[in-house]
Amino acid sequence: MFTHPTGEPLWPQTVTATFTRLGGELGLPSIGVLGLRHSAATWMIASGVSPKVVTHRLGHAQVSITLQLYAHVLPAHDQQAADQFAAALDG
């Protein structure tokens, strides 16, 4: 995922150390590089991106894996679905 300008891979420890250092300098919460992946997945699902698309982007073998890991963001979707259905009945 991360390479030198020559295309050679960076050592994972170098990426982690640089990410941690820069985040600290900017005053950001310490979430680690893997935290970026979880943040992106959570944001996508909470924003209504299809779980199938999220699954593909994360490289999970099945949608069920993605949903097991990120189901905690779906309750808001339940409320949204109820509100949309109620609006349709009122309309």
PyMOL Python script that loads the backbone (N, CA, C, O; Angstrom):
from pymol import cmd

cmd.read_pdbstr("""\
ATOM      1  N   MET A   1       0.819  -1.185   0.000  1.00  0.00           N
ATOM      2  CA  MET A   1       0.000   0.000   0.000  1.00  0.00           C
ATOM      3  C   MET A   1       0.869   1.258   0.000  1.00  0.00           C
ATOM      4  O   MET A   1       0.530   2.231  -0.673  1.00  0.00           O
ATOM      5  N   PHE A   2       1.957   1.261   0.721  1.00  0.00           N
ATOM      6  CA  PHE A   2       2.847   2.410   0.783  1.00  0.00           C
ATOM      7  C   PHE A   2       4.181   2.039   0.157  1.00  0.00           C
ATOM      8  O   PHE A   2       4.757   0.996   0.467  1.00  0.00           O
ATOM      9  N   THR A   3       4.667   2.905  -0.730  1.00  0.00           N
ATOM     10  CA  THR A   3       5.934   2.622  -1.391  1.00  0.00           C
ATOM     11  C   THR A   3       6.825   3.853  -1.414  1.00  0.00           C
ATOM     12  O   THR A   3       6.368   4.982  -1.231  1.00  0.00           O
ATOM     13  N   HIS A   4       8.102   3.606  -1.642  1.00  0.00           N
ATOM     14  CA  HIS A   4       9.047   4.678  -1.927  1.00  0.00           C
ATOM     15  C   HIS A   4       8.735   5.214  -3.323  1.00  0.00           C
ATOM     16  O   HIS A   4       8.025   4.554  -4.083  1.00  0.00           O
ATOM     17  N   PRO A   5       9.246   6.393  -3.679  1.00  0.00           N
ATOM     18  CA  PRO A   5       9.034   6.899  -5.042  1.00  0.00           C
ATOM     19  C   PRO A   5       9.515   5.926  -6.118  1.00  0.00           C
ATOM     20  O   PRO A   5       9.034   5.966  -7.250  1.00  0.00           O
ATOM     21  N   THR A   6      10.452   5.064  -5.774  1.00  0.00           N
ATOM     22  CA  THR A   6      10.959   4.072  -6.730  1.00  0.00           C
ATOM     23  C   THR A   6      10.028   2.882  -6.903  1.00  0.00           C
ATOM     24  O   THR A   6      10.237   2.052  -7.788  1.00  0.00           O
ATOM     25  N   GLY A   7       8.993   2.792  -6.058  1.00  0.00           N
ATOM     26  CA  GLY A   7       8.067   1.673  -6.113  1.00  0.00           C
ATOM     27  C   GLY A   7       8.392   0.565  -5.139  1.00  0.00           C
ATOM     28  O   GLY A   7       7.613  -0.375  -4.980  1.00  0.00           O
ATOM     29  N   GLU A   8       9.542   0.666  -4.482  1.00  0.00           N
ATOM     30  CA  GLU A   8       9.903  -0.350  -3.484  1.00  0.00           C
ATOM     31  C   GLU A   8       9.013  -0.188  -2.261  1.00  0.00           C
ATOM     32  O   GLU A   8       8.688   0.936  -1.879  1.00  0.00           O
ATOM     33  N   PRO A   9       8.616  -1.296  -1.642  1.00  0.00           N
ATOM     34  CA  PRO A   9       7.737  -1.191  -0.473  1.00  0.00           C
ATOM     35  C   PRO A   9       8.456  -0.586   0.737  1.00  0.00           C
ATOM     36  O   PRO A   9       9.656  -0.776   0.940  1.00  0.00           O
ATOM     37  N   LEU A  10       7.680   0.139   1.518  1.00  0.00           N
ATOM     38  CA  LEU A  10       8.176   0.653   2.795  1.00  0.00           C
ATOM     39  C   LEU A  10       8.018  -0.427   3.853  1.00  0.00           C
ATOM     40  O   LEU A  10       7.102  -1.246   3.780  1.00  0.00           O
ATOM     41  N   TRP A  11       8.898  -0.429   4.821  1.00  0.00           N
ATOM     42  CA  TRP A  11       8.747  -1.344   5.949  1.00  0.00           C
ATOM     43  C   TRP A  11       7.508  -0.939   6.733  1.00  0.00           C
ATOM     44  O   TRP A  11       7.321   0.247   7.003  1.00  0.00           O
ATOM     45  N   PRO A  12       6.655  -1.889   7.105  1.00  0.00           N
ATOM     46  CA  PRO A  12       5.449  -1.548   7.865  1.00  0.00           C
ATOM     47  C   PRO A  12       5.750  -0.761   9.140  1.00  0.00           C
ATOM     48  O   PRO A  12       4.988   0.129   9.515  1.00  0.00           O
ATOM     49  N   GLN A  13       6.859  -1.087   9.805  1.00  0.00           N
ATOM     50  CA  GLN A  13       7.220  -0.378  11.034  1.00  0.00           C
ATOM     51  C   GLN A  13       7.500   1.096  10.745  1.00  0.00           C
ATOM     52  O   GLN A  13       7.200   1.962  11.566  1.00  0.00           O
ATOM     53  N   THR A  14       8.075   1.376   9.578  1.00  0.00           N
ATOM     54  CA  THR A  14       8.359   2.762   9.203  1.00  0.00           C
ATOM     55  C   THR A  14       7.064   3.530   8.991  1.00  0.00           C
ATOM     56  O   THR A  14       6.937   4.672   9.433  1.00  0.00           O
ATOM     57  N   VAL A  15       6.114   2.915   8.325  1.00  0.00           N
ATOM     58  CA  VAL A  15       4.816   3.555   8.084  1.00  0.00           C
ATOM     59  C   VAL A  15       4.133   3.834   9.419  1.00  0.00           C
ATOM     60  O   VAL A  15       3.636   4.937   9.647  1.00  0.00           O
ATOM     61  N   THR A  16       4.108   2.841  10.295  1.00  0.00           N
ATOM     62  CA  THR A  16       3.449   2.997  11.596  1.00  0.00           C
ATOM     63  C   THR A  16       4.117   4.093  12.416  1.00  0.00           C
ATOM     64  O   THR A  16       3.432   4.941  12.988  1.00  0.00           O
ATOM     65  N   ALA A  17       5.437   4.085  12.481  1.00  0.00           N
ATOM     66  CA  ALA A  17       6.159   5.085  13.272  1.00  0.00           C
ATOM     67  C   ALA A  17       5.941   6.493  12.723  1.00  0.00           C
ATOM     68  O   ALA A  17       5.738   7.438  13.486  1.00  0.00           O
ATOM     69  N   THR A  18       5.984   6.627  11.412  1.00  0.00           N
ATOM     70  CA  THR A  18       5.778   7.944  10.800  1.00  0.00           C
ATOM     71  C   THR A  18       4.352   8.429  11.019  1.00  0.00           C
ATOM     72  O   THR A  18       4.127   9.594  11.346  1.00  0.00           O
ATOM     73  N   PHE A  19       3.400   7.539  10.839  1.00  0.00           N
ATOM     74  CA  PHE A  19       1.992   7.887  11.044  1.00  0.00           C
ATOM     75  C   PHE A  19       1.754   8.329  12.486  1.00  0.00           C
ATOM     76  O   PHE A  19       1.097   9.340  12.731  1.00  0.00           O
ATOM     77  N   THR A  20       2.287   7.573  13.429  1.00  0.00           N
ATOM     78  CA  THR A  20       2.114   7.894  14.850  1.00  0.00           C
ATOM     79  C   THR A  20       2.760   9.235  15.179  1.00  0.00           C
ATOM     80  O   THR A  20       2.173  10.060  15.879  1.00  0.00           O
ATOM     81  N   ARG A  21       3.971   9.446  14.671  1.00  0.00           N
ATOM     82  CA  ARG A  21       4.684  10.703  14.943  1.00  0.00           C
ATOM     83  C   ARG A  21       3.925  11.899  14.372  1.00  0.00           C
ATOM     84  O   ARG A  21       3.710  12.888  15.072  1.00  0.00           O
ATOM     85  N   LEU A  22       3.520  11.813  13.111  1.00  0.00           N
ATOM     86  CA  LEU A  22       2.816  12.931  12.479  1.00  0.00           C
ATOM     87  C   LEU A  22       1.474  13.204  13.155  1.00  0.00           C
ATOM     88  O   LEU A  22       1.100  14.358  13.361  1.00  0.00           O
ATOM     89  N   GLY A  23       0.756  12.141  13.496  1.00  0.00           N
ATOM     90  CA  GLY A  23      -0.517  12.318  14.200  1.00  0.00           C
ATOM     91  C   GLY A  23      -0.328  13.010  15.531  1.00  0.00           C
ATOM     92  O   GLY A  23      -1.113  13.882  15.904  1.00  0.00           O
ATOM     93  N   GLY A  24       0.722  12.622  16.254  1.00  0.00           N
ATOM     94  CA  GLY A  24       1.026  13.264  17.527  1.00  0.00           C
ATOM     95  C   GLY A  24       1.371  14.732  17.356  1.00  0.00           C
ATOM     96  O   GLY A  24       0.931  15.571  18.143  1.00  0.00           O
ATOM     97  N   GLU A  25       2.149  15.047  16.341  1.00  0.00           N
ATOM     98  CA  GLU A  25       2.534  16.434  16.068  1.00  0.00           C
ATOM     99  C   GLU A  25       1.312  17.288  15.728  1.00  0.00           C
ATOM    100  O   GLU A  25       1.277  18.480  16.033  1.00  0.00           O
ATOM    101  N   LEU A  26       0.326  16.679  15.103  1.00  0.00           N
ATOM    102  CA  LEU A  26      -0.897  17.401  14.723  1.00  0.00           C
ATOM    103  C   LEU A  26      -1.955  17.394  15.819  1.00  0.00           C
ATOM    104  O   LEU A  26      -3.000  18.031  15.684  1.00  0.00           O
ATOM    105  N   GLY A  27      -1.682  16.670  16.911  1.00  0.00           N
ATOM    106  CA  GLY A  27      -2.631  16.601  18.012  1.00  0.00           C
ATOM    107  C   GLY A  27      -3.829  15.711  17.735  1.00  0.00           C
ATOM    108  O   GLY A  27      -4.888  15.878  18.340  1.00  0.00           O
ATOM    109  N   LEU A  28      -3.661  14.765  16.819  1.00  0.00           N
ATOM    110  CA  LEU A  28      -4.756  13.859  16.484  1.00  0.00           C
ATOM    111  C   LEU A  28      -4.802  12.676  17.449  1.00  0.00           C
ATOM    112  O   LEU A  28      -3.781  12.324  18.041  1.00  0.00           O
ATOM    113  N   PRO A  29      -5.977  12.060  17.615  1.00  0.00           N
ATOM    114  CA  PRO A  29      -6.053  10.866  18.469  1.00  0.00           C
ATOM    115  C   PRO A  29      -5.170   9.756  17.892  1.00  0.00           C
ATOM    116  O   PRO A  29      -5.023   9.635  16.676  1.00  0.00           O
ATOM    117  N   SER A  30      -4.603   8.973  18.753  1.00  0.00           N
ATOM    118  CA  SER A  30      -3.734   7.879  18.329  1.00  0.00           C
ATOM    119  C   SER A  30      -4.591   6.665  17.990  1.00  0.00           C
ATOM    120  O   SER A  30      -5.026   5.938  18.883  1.00  0.00           O
ATOM    121  N   ILE A  31      -4.835   6.445  16.687  1.00  0.00           N
ATOM    122  CA  ILE A  31      -5.664   5.316  16.281  1.00  0.00           C
ATOM    123  C   ILE A  31      -4.870   4.256  15.536  1.00  0.00           C
ATOM    124  O   ILE A  31      -5.352   3.138  15.356  1.00  0.00           O
ATOM    125  N   GLY A  32      -3.673   4.584  15.105  1.00  0.00           N
ATOM    126  CA  GLY A  32      -2.871   3.629  14.358  1.00  0.00           C
ATOM    127  C   GLY A  32      -3.326   3.527  12.916  1.00  0.00           C
ATOM    128  O   GLY A  32      -4.417   3.974  12.563  1.00  0.00           O
ATOM    129  N   VAL A  33      -2.487   2.938  12.093  1.00  0.00           N
ATOM    130  CA  VAL A  33      -2.792   2.821  10.670  1.00  0.00           C
ATOM    131  C   VAL A  33      -4.026   1.944  10.448  1.00  0.00           C
ATOM    132  O   VAL A  33      -4.864   2.273   9.608  1.00  0.00           O
ATOM    133  N   LEU A  34      -4.153   0.852  11.171  1.00  0.00           N
ATOM    134  CA  LEU A  34      -5.324  -0.013  11.021  1.00  0.00           C
ATOM    135  C   LEU A  34      -6.605   0.724  11.383  1.00  0.00           C
ATOM    136  O   LEU A  34      -7.677   0.431  10.853  1.00  0.00           O
ATOM    137  N   GLY A  35      -6.481   1.686  12.295  1.00  0.00           N
ATOM    138  CA  GLY A  35      -7.636   2.498  12.658  1.00  0.00           C
ATOM    139  C   GLY A  35      -8.209   3.268  11.479  1.00  0.00           C
ATOM    140  O   GLY A  35      -9.407   3.546  11.432  1.00  0.00           O
ATOM    141  N   LEU A  36      -7.342   3.615  10.520  1.00  0.00           N
ATOM    142  CA  LEU A  36      -7.821   4.297   9.316  1.00  0.00           C
ATOM    143  C   LEU A  36      -8.765   3.391   8.525  1.00  0.00           C
ATOM    144  O   LEU A  36      -9.788   3.836   8.003  1.00  0.00           O
ATOM    145  N   ARG A  37      -8.400   2.125   8.452  1.00  0.00           N
ATOM    146  CA  ARG A  37      -9.241   1.149   7.737  1.00  0.00           C
ATOM    147  C   ARG A  37     -10.600   1.029   8.425  1.00  0.00           C
ATOM    148  O   ARG A  37     -11.639   1.049   7.764  1.00  0.00           O
ATOM    149  N   HIS A  38     -10.588   0.905   9.755  1.00  0.00           N
ATOM    150  CA  HIS A  38     -11.842   0.782  10.494  1.00  0.00           C
ATOM    151  C   HIS A  38     -12.667   2.064  10.391  1.00  0.00           C
ATOM    152  O   HIS A  38     -13.890   2.016  10.258  1.00  0.00           O
ATOM    153  N   SER A  39     -11.992   3.199  10.454  1.00  0.00           N
ATOM    154  CA  SER A  39     -12.704   4.476  10.335  1.00  0.00           C
ATOM    155  C   SER A  39     -13.361   4.600   8.969  1.00  0.00           C
ATOM    156  O   SER A  39     -14.511   5.028   8.870  1.00  0.00           O
ATOM    157  N   ALA A  40     -12.648   4.234   7.929  1.00  0.00           N
ATOM    158  CA  ALA A  40     -13.191   4.324   6.578  1.00  0.00           C
ATOM    159  C   ALA A  40     -14.390   3.390   6.415  1.00  0.00           C
ATOM    160  O   ALA A  40     -15.410   3.781   5.847  1.00  0.00           O
ATOM    161  N   ALA A  41     -14.268   2.165   6.909  1.00  0.00           N
ATOM    162  CA  ALA A  41     -15.368   1.197   6.794  1.00  0.00           C
ATOM    163  C   ALA A  41     -16.590   1.681   7.568  1.00  0.00           C
ATOM    164  O   ALA A  41     -17.713   1.610   7.067  1.00  0.00           O
ATOM    165  N   THR A  42     -16.377   2.165   8.774  1.00  0.00           N
ATOM    166  CA  THR A  42     -17.476   2.662   9.594  1.00  0.00           C
ATOM    167  C   THR A  42     -18.153   3.843   8.921  1.00  0.00           C
ATOM    168  O   THR A  42     -19.381   3.921   8.878  1.00  0.00           O
ATOM    169  N   TRP A  43     -17.349   4.765   8.394  1.00  0.00           N
ATOM    170  CA  TRP A  43     -17.903   5.937   7.716  1.00  0.00           C
ATOM    171  C   TRP A  43     -18.726   5.519   6.501  1.00  0.00           C
ATOM    172  O   TRP A  43     -19.824   6.031   6.285  1.00  0.00           O
ATOM    173  N   MET A  44     -18.194   4.588   5.707  1.00  0.00           N
ATOM    174  CA  MET A  44     -18.917   4.157   4.507  1.00  0.00           C
ATOM    175  C   MET A  44     -20.270   3.551   4.856  1.00  0.00           C
ATOM    176  O   MET A  44     -21.284   3.896   4.249  1.00  0.00           O
ATOM    177  N   ILE A  45     -20.288   2.650   5.832  1.00  0.00           N
ATOM    178  CA  ILE A  45     -21.542   1.989   6.203  1.00  0.00           C
ATOM    179  C   ILE A  45     -22.520   2.992   6.806  1.00  0.00           C
ATOM    180  O   ILE A  45     -23.707   2.976   6.482  1.00  0.00           O
ATOM    181  N   ALA A  46     -22.025   3.864   7.682  1.00  0.00           N
ATOM    182  CA  ALA A  46     -22.894   4.868   8.304  1.00  0.00           C
ATOM    183  C   ALA A  46     -23.438   5.850   7.279  1.00  0.00           C
ATOM    184  O   ALA A  46     -24.503   6.432   7.484  1.00  0.00           O
ATOM    185  N   SER A  47     -22.720   6.040   6.181  1.00  0.00           N
ATOM    186  CA  SER A  47     -23.144   6.967   5.133  1.00  0.00           C
ATOM    187  C   SER A  47     -24.077   6.323   4.114  1.00  0.00           C
ATOM    188  O   SER A  47     -24.536   6.984   3.182  1.00  0.00           O
ATOM    189  N   GLY A  48     -24.351   5.048   4.288  1.00  0.00           N
ATOM    190  CA  GLY A  48     -25.285   4.383   3.404  1.00  0.00           C
ATOM    191  C   GLY A  48     -24.665   3.674   2.215  1.00  0.00           C
ATOM    192  O   GLY A  48     -25.380   3.232   1.317  1.00  0.00           O
ATOM    193  N   VAL A  49     -23.340   3.559   2.197  1.00  0.00           N
ATOM    194  CA  VAL A  49     -22.699   2.797   1.125  1.00  0.00           C
ATOM    195  C   VAL A  49     -23.110   1.333   1.268  1.00  0.00           C
ATOM    196  O   VAL A  49     -23.149   0.803   2.378  1.00  0.00           O
ATOM    197  N   SER A  50     -23.409   0.697   0.173  1.00  0.00           N
ATOM    198  CA  SER A  50     -23.827  -0.697   0.192  1.00  0.00           C
ATOM    199  C   SER A  50     -22.787  -1.563   0.911  1.00  0.00           C
ATOM    200  O   SER A  50     -21.593  -1.459   0.630  1.00  0.00           O
ATOM    201  N   PRO A  51     -23.238  -2.417   1.837  1.00  0.00           N
ATOM    202  CA  PRO A  51     -22.292  -3.329   2.492  1.00  0.00           C
ATOM    203  C   PRO A  51     -21.504  -4.184   1.497  1.00  0.00           C
ATOM    204  O   PRO A  51     -20.361  -4.555   1.764  1.00  0.00           O
ATOM    205  N   LYS A  52     -22.112  -4.495   0.357  1.00  0.00           N
ATOM    206  CA  LYS A  52     -21.406  -5.266  -0.673  1.00  0.00           C
ATOM    207  C   LYS A  52     -20.205  -4.475  -1.204  1.00  0.00           C
ATOM    208  O   LYS A  52     -19.139  -5.049  -1.427  1.00  0.00           O
ATOM    209  N   VAL A  53     -20.366  -3.188  -1.405  1.00  0.00           N
ATOM    210  CA  VAL A  53     -19.265  -2.339  -1.873  1.00  0.00           C
ATOM    211  C   VAL A  53     -18.184  -2.247  -0.802  1.00  0.00           C
ATOM    212  O   VAL A  53     -16.994  -2.348  -1.101  1.00  0.00           O
ATOM    213  N   VAL A  54     -18.604  -2.056   0.445  1.00  0.00           N
ATOM    214  CA  VAL A  54     -17.641  -1.974   1.548  1.00  0.00           C
ATOM    215  C   VAL A  54     -16.868  -3.288   1.653  1.00  0.00           C
ATOM    216  O   VAL A  54     -15.651  -3.282   1.836  1.00  0.00           O
ATOM    217  N   THR A  55     -17.562  -4.393   1.538  1.00  0.00           N
ATOM    218  CA  THR A  55     -16.928  -5.713   1.584  1.00  0.00           C
ATOM    219  C   THR A  55     -15.857  -5.831   0.510  1.00  0.00           C
ATOM    220  O   THR A  55     -14.749  -6.296   0.773  1.00  0.00           O
ATOM    221  N   HIS A  56     -16.192  -5.412  -0.682  1.00  0.00           N
ATOM    222  CA  HIS A  56     -15.234  -5.479  -1.795  1.00  0.00           C
ATOM    223  C   HIS A  56     -14.018  -4.597  -1.523  1.00  0.00           C
ATOM    224  O   HIS A  56     -12.884  -5.021  -1.741  1.00  0.00           O
ATOM    225  N   ARG A  57     -14.246  -3.380  -1.051  1.00  0.00           N
ATOM    226  CA  ARG A  57     -13.136  -2.465  -0.782  1.00  0.00           C
ATOM    227  C   ARG A  57     -12.221  -2.982   0.325  1.00  0.00           C
ATOM    228  O   ARG A  57     -11.008  -2.778   0.274  1.00  0.00           O
ATOM    229  N   LEU A  58     -12.796  -3.648   1.322  1.00  0.00           N
ATOM    230  CA  LEU A  58     -11.997  -4.163   2.435  1.00  0.00           C
ATOM    231  C   LEU A  58     -11.335  -5.499   2.107  1.00  0.00           C
ATOM    232  O   LEU A  58     -10.400  -5.920   2.789  1.00  0.00           O
ATOM    233  N   GLY A  59     -11.821  -6.154   1.071  1.00  0.00           N
ATOM    234  CA  GLY A  59     -11.255  -7.442   0.698  1.00  0.00           C
ATOM    235  C   GLY A  59     -11.772  -8.601   1.523  1.00  0.00           C
ATOM    236  O   GLY A  59     -11.140  -9.655   1.588  1.00  0.00           O
ATOM    237  N   HIS A  60     -12.933  -8.405   2.161  1.00  0.00           N
ATOM    238  CA  HIS A  60     -13.533  -9.506   2.910  1.00  0.00           C
ATOM    239  C   HIS A  60     -14.108 -10.525   1.930  1.00  0.00           C
ATOM    240  O   HIS A  60     -14.525 -10.170   0.828  1.00  0.00           O
ATOM    241  N   ALA A  61     -14.126 -11.786   2.337  1.00  0.00           N
ATOM    242  CA  ALA A  61     -14.626 -12.854   1.474  1.00  0.00           C
ATOM    243  C   ALA A  61     -16.147 -12.821   1.340  1.00  0.00           C
ATOM    244  O   ALA A  61     -16.692 -13.207   0.306  1.00  0.00           O
ATOM    245  N   GLN A  62     -16.834 -12.355   2.397  1.00  0.00           N
ATOM    246  CA  GLN A  62     -18.296 -12.364   2.391  1.00  0.00           C
ATOM    247  C   GLN A  62     -18.831 -11.115   3.079  1.00  0.00           C
ATOM    248  O   GLN A  62     -18.193 -10.555   3.971  1.00  0.00           O
ATOM    249  N   VAL A  63     -20.006 -10.693   2.649  1.00  0.00           N
ATOM    250  CA  VAL A  63     -20.649  -9.530   3.259  1.00  0.00           C
ATOM    251  C   VAL A  63     -20.900  -9.776   4.747  1.00  0.00           C
ATOM    252  O   VAL A  63     -20.844  -8.843   5.548  1.00  0.00           O
ATOM    253  N   SER A  64     -21.172 -11.012   5.112  1.00  0.00           N
ATOM    254  CA  SER A  64     -21.455 -11.321   6.518  1.00  0.00           C
ATOM    255  C   SER A  64     -20.284 -10.958   7.424  1.00  0.00           C
ATOM    256  O   SER A  64     -20.489 -10.558   8.569  1.00  0.00           O
ATOM    257  N   ILE A  65     -19.076 -11.093   6.927  1.00  0.00           N
ATOM    258  CA  ILE A  65     -17.896 -10.713   7.725  1.00  0.00           C
ATOM    259  C   ILE A  65     -17.921  -9.221   7.992  1.00  0.00           C
ATOM    260  O   ILE A  65     -17.730  -8.779   9.125  1.00  0.00           O
ATOM    261  N   THR A  66     -18.156  -8.455   6.955  1.00  0.00           N
ATOM    262  CA  THR A  66     -18.204  -6.994   7.096  1.00  0.00           C
ATOM    263  C   THR A  66     -19.304  -6.585   8.066  1.00  0.00           C
ATOM    264  O   THR A  66     -19.092  -5.741   8.936  1.00  0.00           O
ATOM    265  N   LEU A  67     -20.473  -7.184   7.913  1.00  0.00           N
ATOM    266  CA  LEU A  67     -21.596  -6.815   8.777  1.00  0.00           C
ATOM    267  C   LEU A  67     -21.357  -7.221  10.228  1.00  0.00           C
ATOM    268  O   LEU A  67     -21.781  -6.513  11.141  1.00  0.00           O
ATOM    269  N   GLN A  68     -20.690  -8.341  10.453  1.00  0.00           N
ATOM    270  CA  GLN A  68     -20.375  -8.739  11.830  1.00  0.00           C
ATOM    271  C   GLN A  68     -19.445  -7.731  12.489  1.00  0.00           C
ATOM    272  O   GLN A  68     -19.581  -7.435  13.676  1.00  0.00           O
ATOM    273  N   LEU A  69     -18.499  -7.202  11.714  1.00  0.00           N
ATOM    274  CA  LEU A  69     -17.510  -6.266  12.270  1.00  0.00           C
ATOM    275  C   LEU A  69     -18.060  -4.861  12.448  1.00  0.00           C
ATOM    276  O   LEU A  69     -17.657  -4.147  13.366  1.00  0.00           O
ATOM    277  N   TYR A  70     -18.975  -4.461  11.581  1.00  0.00           N
ATOM    278  CA  TYR A  70     -19.401  -3.060  11.570  1.00  0.00           C
ATOM    279  C   TYR A  70     -20.894  -2.864  11.800  1.00  0.00           C
ATOM    280  O   TYR A  70     -21.422  -1.793  11.501  1.00  0.00           O
ATOM    281  N   ALA A  71     -21.578  -3.861  12.318  1.00  0.00           N
ATOM    282  CA  ALA A  71     -23.016  -3.758  12.556  1.00  0.00           C
ATOM    283  C   ALA A  71     -23.356  -2.671  13.576  1.00  0.00           C
ATOM    284  O   ALA A  71     -24.489  -2.192  13.611  1.00  0.00           O
ATOM    285  N   HIS A  72     -22.399  -2.283  14.395  1.00  0.00           N
ATOM    286  CA  HIS A  72     -22.669  -1.267  15.419  1.00  0.00           C
ATOM    287  C   HIS A  72     -23.090   0.074  14.833  1.00  0.00           C
ATOM    288  O   HIS A  72     -23.655   0.899  15.551  1.00  0.00           O
ATOM    289  N   VAL A  73     -22.832   0.317  13.549  1.00  0.00           N
ATOM    290  CA  VAL A  73     -23.231   1.592  12.955  1.00  0.00           C
ATOM    291  C   VAL A  73     -24.589   1.502  12.253  1.00  0.00           C
ATOM    292  O   VAL A  73     -25.075   2.500  11.722  1.00  0.00           O
ATOM    293  N   LEU A  74     -25.200   0.325  12.246  1.00  0.00           N
ATOM    294  CA  LEU A  74     -26.457   0.144  11.534  1.00  0.00           C
ATOM    295  C   LEU A  74     -27.708   0.596  12.282  1.00  0.00           C
ATOM    296  O   LEU A  74     -28.714   0.835  11.615  1.00  0.00           O
ATOM    297  N   PRO A  75     -27.735   0.737  13.620  1.00  0.00           N
ATOM    298  CA  PRO A  75     -28.964   1.204  14.268  1.00  0.00           C
ATOM    299  C   PRO A  75     -29.472   2.532  13.712  1.00  0.00           C
ATOM    300  O   PRO A  75     -30.682   2.748  13.649  1.00  0.00           O
ATOM    301  N   ALA A  76     -28.575   3.416  13.313  1.00  0.00           N
ATOM    302  CA  ALA A  76     -29.014   4.683  12.725  1.00  0.00           C
ATOM    303  C   ALA A  76     -29.759   4.437  11.421  1.00  0.00           C
ATOM    304  O   ALA A  76     -30.685   5.175  11.083  1.00  0.00           O
ATOM    305  N   HIS A  77     -29.362   3.409  10.694  1.00  0.00           N
ATOM    306  CA  HIS A  77     -30.056   3.068   9.454  1.00  0.00           C
ATOM    307  C   HIS A  77     -31.466   2.576   9.754  1.00  0.00           C
ATOM    308  O   HIS A  77     -32.388   2.829   8.979  1.00  0.00           O
ATOM    309  N   ASP A  78     -31.641   1.878  10.868  1.00  0.00           N
ATOM    310  CA  ASP A  78     -32.958   1.394  11.240  1.00  0.00           C
ATOM    311  C   ASP A  78     -33.900   2.565  11.483  1.00  0.00           C
ATOM    312  O   ASP A  78     -35.045   2.548  11.031  1.00  0.00           O
ATOM    313  N   GLN A  79     -33.426   3.575  12.192  1.00  0.00           N
ATOM    314  CA  GLN A  79     -34.244   4.761  12.444  1.00  0.00           C
ATOM    315  C   GLN A  79     -34.555   5.490  11.143  1.00  0.00           C
ATOM    316  O   GLN A  79     -35.678   5.947  10.928  1.00  0.00           O
ATOM    317  N   GLN A  80     -33.557   5.592  10.284  1.00  0.00           N
ATOM    318  CA  GLN A  80     -33.745   6.244   8.989  1.00  0.00           C
ATOM    319  C   GLN A  80     -34.815   5.511   8.163  1.00  0.00           C
ATOM    320  O   GLN A  80     -35.671   6.141   7.542  1.00  0.00           O
ATOM    321  N   ALA A  81     -34.751   4.179   8.168  1.00  0.00           N
ATOM    322  CA  ALA A  81     -35.742   3.389   7.425  1.00  0.00           C
ATOM    323  C   ALA A  81     -37.144   3.608   7.988  1.00  0.00           C
ATOM    324  O   ALA A  81     -38.106   3.750   7.233  1.00  0.00           O
ATOM    325  N   ALA A  82     -37.256   3.634   9.311  1.00  0.00           N
ATOM    326  CA  ALA A  82     -38.559   3.871   9.938  1.00  0.00           C
ATOM    327  C   ALA A  82     -39.085   5.253   9.598  1.00  0.00           C
ATOM    328  O   ALA A  82     -40.271   5.415   9.313  1.00  0.00           O
ATOM    329  N   ASP A  83     -38.206   6.255   9.625  1.00  0.00           N
ATOM    330  CA  ASP A  83     -38.629   7.628   9.310  1.00  0.00           C
ATOM    331  C   ASP A  83     -39.079   7.744   7.847  1.00  0.00           C
ATOM    332  O   ASP A  83     -40.067   8.416   7.548  1.00  0.00           O
ATOM    333  N   GLN A  84     -38.353   7.091   6.947  1.00  0.00           N
ATOM    334  CA  GLN A  84     -38.715   7.154   5.531  1.00  0.00           C
ATOM    335  C   GLN A  84     -40.045   6.451   5.260  1.00  0.00           C
ATOM    336  O   GLN A  84     -40.860   6.912   4.462  1.00  0.00           O
ATOM    337  N   PHE A  85     -40.244   5.312   5.953  1.00  0.00           N
ATOM    338  CA  PHE A  85     -41.503   4.590   5.789  1.00  0.00           C
ATOM    339  C   PHE A  85     -42.660   5.411   6.339  1.00  0.00           C
ATOM    340  O   PHE A  85     -43.723   5.475   5.722  1.00  0.00           O
ATOM    341  N   ALA A  86     -42.461   6.043   7.499  1.00  0.00           N
ATOM    342  CA  ALA A  86     -43.519   6.877   8.086  1.00  0.00           C
ATOM    343  C   ALA A  86     -43.833   8.054   7.159  1.00  0.00           C
ATOM    344  O   ALA A  86     -44.996   8.417   6.985  1.00  0.00           O
ATOM    345  N   ALA A  87     -42.787   8.651   6.562  1.00  0.00           N
ATOM    346  CA  ALA A  87     -43.016   9.764   5.630  1.00  0.00           C
ATOM    347  C   ALA A  87     -43.806   9.304   4.422  1.00  0.00           C
ATOM    348  O   ALA A  87     -44.660  10.038   3.925  1.00  0.00           O
ATOM    349  N   ALA A  88     -43.533   8.092   3.938  1.00  0.00           N
ATOM    350  CA  ALA A  88     -44.267   7.571   2.782  1.00  0.00           C
ATOM    351  C   ALA A  88     -45.739   7.358   3.130  1.00  0.00           C
ATOM    352  O   ALA A  88     -46.620   7.618   2.310  1.00  0.00           O
ATOM    353  N   LEU A  89     -45.998   6.887   4.344  1.00  0.00           N
ATOM    354  CA  LEU A  89     -47.394   6.689   4.761  1.00  0.00           C
ATOM    355  C   LEU A  89     -48.120   8.018   4.913  1.00  0.00           C
ATOM    356  O   LEU A  89     -49.311   8.112   4.615  1.00  0.00           O
ATOM    357  N   ASP A  90     -47.413   9.046   5.373  1.00  0.00           N
ATOM    358  CA  ASP A  90     -48.020  10.369   5.555  1.00  0.00           C
ATOM    359  C   ASP A  90     -48.250  11.047   4.210  1.00  0.00           C
ATOM    360  O   ASP A  90     -49.164  11.860   4.073  1.00  0.00           O
ATOM    361  N   GLY A  91     -47.421  10.714   3.209  1.00  0.00           N
ATOM    362  CA  GLY A  91     -47.481  11.390   1.906  1.00  0.00           C
ATOM    363  C   GLY A  91     -48.590  10.861   1.094  1.00  0.00           C
ATOM    364  O   GLY A  91     -48.796  11.309  -0.034  1.00  0.00           O
TER     365      GLY A  91
END
""", "prot")
cmd.dss("prot")
cmd.show_as("cartoon", "prot")
cmd.util.cbc("prot")
cmd.orient("prot")
